[in-house]
Amino acid sequence: MLHFFWTPYIFRRDSYDKYEANNAEICKHARRVLGRFTDVHLDSFNASRVTRNPADILLGHTSFDSVGGLADDWVRDNALEPGQPAHPNTYLMLPLLPEPVEEHRNWSPFMDSQLQGARLIFGICGDHWYERIQALPADDMLGRVKDRIVRIDMGCEGHRFAPPRGYSQASMRGLLHMSDLAPHKGFDLLLNSVAGTGAVLHAGSSALRAHPYQRVRLNGHEFVSLGWVDNTSAQQDRFIKDNCAFYIHASSRDAQATAILENCARGLVPMVTPESGFRSPYAIELTQDAEANRAIIARALAMPQEEYERRSAGVVRQVLDQHSWDRIFTGIWERIQQDIAGRAAWAGRAGQAG
């Protein structure tokens, strides 16, 4: 049996018929894909002991809690013998940055010991961040375990956003951004980057829930608020595809922003900083400098139809091909099996030598 530790998810009869928030997507597709290979038990990343079976597999996120005082540690608590750091088949899967967002680090009280106890760490991040993690010194928290990190992509069931948008000249000034507007999302940089370009910015966020489809002003800049974007809403999906040609993300530290993948699946061409975690030959790369970004955005708005359609079709293919949960979880299963088989072979050789 495989035990998967993530945020709780309740299955409904229509769970696989709709696209939901990223944590829900991860849970339900973990059970669907990994369930082809073994029985799967979903649990919280704040669980304690779930097994004493040495053949079981444990996979999940580090314990994560914003309240504080967390007592249970699923990695430590499932060790088979006193003094062991973890069950022998313990594997982590989580977004990784060379230096975590501060509040996320504070909400992960057992991160150091859980990283040390894991056989492999499936790190959700783009190439930009993986390359920087691999360059960390050996005395860094992640530097100590970087040889056990396997880079994986964030998943996105892109076919749930079909059909992708078609080209329309009327929407070529329309930009979309979706996030919680936390400081590391770079929304201030984004507003300054868009100013004076002639673009019409649309922002979707739970922080803007009270202002759906209204023009609002923030720090002297005007944009259209979409409130919280519900990915199950056909009306919101249609509005985005009709009014926005580009998705824009100016983050300074996103491991691999899910919203980029979701809107690439819609056919929007991404304008993103490398620190947003998405790398693509079809994307338009932004910088951490607003003045440089304004020139980049202005050129993008004047893009010929042929180039726009090439980029749009390219990012749709990229999400469908590289970011499906079938591909990601199957790859995770195969690496876990290689690790287990490798240990068994080593133990067999050691036994023969003895």
N, C-alpha and C positions, 0 to 999 in steps of 0.2 A: 504493500500500500504506500502511496505517496501522500504526505500531509502538506498542504499548501497554506502558508500563513500570510494573510493579507487583511485588508479591511473587510468587515462582514458583508456578505451579499445574500439576499433572499431571492431565490429563483421563482419566477412567475411563468405562467403558461406561454407568455409571449416574449420571454427573455431574449431568445435568439432572433426575434423578428424585428428588433429595433437596435439602434445605436445609442448607448448610454454614456455616462461620465466615465473617464478613463479607468478609475479604480474598479468600477463595476464590470467594465469590459475585460479587464485583466482577470478578475475572478471567474467570470463565466466561461471565458475561452481557455483558461487553465484547466478547468474541469472537463471541457469538451475535448480539447486536444490531448492532454495528458491522459485522459480517461480511455483513450484508444490503446494505451500500453499497460495500464494498471488501474486498480481502484484508487480513487482520489477522495480525500477528506479535506474539505475547506474549513479553515479555522482563522481566528484573529491573530494578527502579529503580536498581540498582547496576551496570548495564551500561555499556559504552563505546560506540564507534561501531558502528552497525548499517546505515547507508546513506550513499550519496553522491548519491542521486537527488533533485533539487530539487523533484520533484512529490510525494514522500512526505510523510506527516503523522506527527508524533511527539507522543504524548499520554501523560502519566503523572505519577506522584508524584515529588516531590523526592527526591533520593538520601537514603537513610536507613540508618544503620548504628550499632549500639551499641558496636562494638569500638573504632573510632577509626582514624585514618591512612588513610582511604579515598582512593584515587587516581583512580578512574574517575568521570567526571561526564558522564552521557548528554546533558545539554543542551549543554555546552561541546564535547564530543568529536564531536558530529555537525554542527558548523558546516561549511559548504562551503568557506570560505576562511579562511586564517590571520587572526587578529585579530577575526573575527566572534564574537559572544557565543553564537550558537545557529544551528541550521538555521532557515530562514525560516518553516517551518510547525511551530513548536514551541508546544505548549500544555500547561499544567499542570492537574492535577486532584488535589486533596488536601483533607483537613479543614482548616478555617481558624478561628483564634481571633485576636482583636486582639493578644493576647500569648500565644504558644505555651506549652504545658506545658514546664517547664524542661528535663527530660531529652529531650523530643522535639526541642526547639531545638538541644540539644547533639549530637543524633544526626543532624542535617541540616546537614552542614558547608558545603554550597554553596547554602543557601537564598536568600541575598540575590541572588547572581548569577543563579540559576535563575529567580527571580521577575522579575528585570529582563530576562532573555532571552526570556521567554514572550510570545507574541502575546496570548493570553487566559489567565486563571487561573480555572478552574472550581472555585469554593470550596464544599466540602461544609460547610454550616452552616445553623443555623436563622435565622429572621428576627432574633431577639434579638442574635445575634453579628454578622450582616451589617450591621445598623443601627449597631453600635458601630464596626465596621471602617470604614464610610463616614464616620464622624465623626473618624477619626484625623487628626492633623496631617500636613502634606506632608513633614515630615522624619522621620516614622516609617517603618520598613521596609515595612509594608503600606500606609501612607498614600501612599507614592510610586507605588504601582501600583494603588490602589483603583479607578481608572477602568477598569482592565482586568479587574476581578473580576466574574465571572458567578456568582451564587449558584445552587447546585443542591442538591437533597435527597440524603441517603443513601437507597439503595435497599433494598428488602426484598420478596422474592417471597412476599407474604402468603398466597397460595393454598396454599402448602406447609404452612401451619399449620391448614388447614381440617379439620373445621368449627370455627367459634369456640365458645367455652364458652357454655353456657346458664346462666341465673340459677339460683342455689340459695341459700336463706337460710343453710344450714349453712356456706357458704364465705365469707360476707360479712365475717368478721373476718380473712380470709387475705390477707396482703400478700406480694408477691414482689419481691426485688431481685437483679439479676445484674450483676456487674462483676468486675474484677480487684482491687477493694478498694484501689486506689491512693488517695493522699490527696485528690486532686481529685474523686474520686467521692463524697466526703462521707458515708462510712459511719458515722463517729462522730456526725455531725449526724443521720443517719437513725435510729440507735439511740436517741438522746436524744429524737427527735421521736415515736417509736413508744411510748416508755415511758409506762405508765399509761393508754393509750387502750383497752386490751382487745384490741388487734390481735395476731395471731399472725404474726410475720415469718418468711419463708422466704428464705434467701440462697443463691444459686448462684454459685460462684466456683472457679476453679482453685486459689486459695489455700486452699480448704476441701476439697480432694480426699480427704483422709483421713477425713472425717466425713460420708459421705453418709447423709441421712435421719436424722440424730441431732440431739438438742438440745445446743447448745453455749453457753458463756457467754463473752462478750468485754466487757471494761470494765464488768463488773457487769450486763450485759444478756443475756438469754437469747433465742435464736432457733433455728429449725430449719435445719440445714445440708443443702443438696442436693448438695454437692460441685460438680464441674464439670457443667454442663448440656449434654448432647449434643442438638443440635437434630434429629438424625436418629433419636432414640430415641422411639418411640411410647409407651413406658412413662412416660418423664419428661414428655412432652407431656400425657399423660392425668392424671398426678399434679398438674401445675400447674393444669390447667383444673378439676380436681375440688376443689382445696384453696385456690386463690387467686382472689379476686375483683378485686384491685387490683395494679397494678405501681407501685412507688415508687422514685424516683430523686432524690436530693438533691445532685446534683453542683454544684460551683462553676465548672466550666469544661469542659463537653463540647460539642464543635462540633455534633454531633447524634448522641446515643447510639443505637447500633444496637439495643441490647437493648430500648429503649422501643418501637421499631417492631415488633420481633419479638413482643413480648407484647401490643401493641395488636392485631396480627394474630390472636393467640389469643383476643381478645375481652376481655382484662383492661382495666379502666379505669385510665388513668395518673394518678398523683399525682406531679407533677414540678416542680422549680424552673425558672424561666426559663433559668437557666444550664445546664440539661441539654440545651438546644438544640431542644426540641420544643414547638411552639405549636399549640394546638387548642381550638376551642370546646367540645369534649367532655372535655378534660382538667381535672383539679383542680390548681390552682397552689399550690405550696408556697413557702416563703420560706427565707432563710438563718438563721431564728430558730426554735429548737426549741420554745419555749413557744407561739408562734403556730401552728406546725405541729401541735402536739398537738390544738389546738381544731379545726383544719381536718380532721385525720384522724378525730377523733371524730364530726364531722358526716357525713363520708363513710361511715363504718361504719353509720350510721343511715339511709342513703339509701333512699327508697322504691324498690320494684321497678321501677316505670315509668320513673323517672329513670335508674336503673342501666342498664336495657335500652337506653334512648335513647343514653346515652353509649357503651355498649359497641358497639352497632351503628354509631355514628358514627365511632369510631376505626378500626373494621375497614374501613369504606368509605374513610376518609381514606388509610390505608396502601395499599389496593388501587389507589386512583385516583391518588394523588400520588407514591407511592414505588416504583412498578414500575421495574425497570431498562430496560424498553422505552421508557417515557416519558423517563427521564433520559438514556440514551445517544442516543436519537433527537434529543433537544433539543441535546445536545452536538454531534452531527454537523451539525445544521442551523446552529448558530452558527459552527462552523469553516468551513463552506461559505460562509456570508455574509462572513466575514472574508477568505477567499481571493478570492472574487468581487469584493469591494470593492477589494482591492489591485490586481487585474487591471484593473478599470475605471479606477482612478486612473492606473495605468501607461499605459493606452491613451490617456487624455486628455492625459497629459504628453507622450506621443510625438507626438500630433497637434499640440500646441502648439509642440513643438520643430521 
